[in-house]
Amino acid sequence: MATSNTPILDGRGRVMFHCAVCGGAISTDDFFELGLRLPDYGESADEYRDAELLDRIDHVDCSKTAHAG
């Protein structure tokens, strides 16, 4: 599957996930780098976080920086 740096969008074209550290959009590349599955079609951000037991999603680099500082 081809990945991209395109943000993950909901059915209305809005960004579904933002980094809890920097506020930037989370992309498909970020999801694969984090080892996460992509949301199912029609799955909301809240449903996704509940299903994956996630409180937040951070870019890998942001997470490293936040933990180092």
C-alpha positions, 0 to 999 in steps of 0.5 A: 500500500502506498503511503503519503504525507496527506493528512487523514481526513474524515468524510467531510474533508476535515483533518481527523487527528492532530498531534497532541504536542505540536498541533500539526495534522497526523498523516498516513505516513505518521500512522504507519510510522507509529504502527497504527491501522488507518481508520475504517471508512466512516469511523470517527476520530473518537470511535477510532481512539476508543477502539485502539485505546488511545488518549492522544496521537503524537508525531514520532519526532514530537513524542521524542522531543517531549520525552527528552525535555 
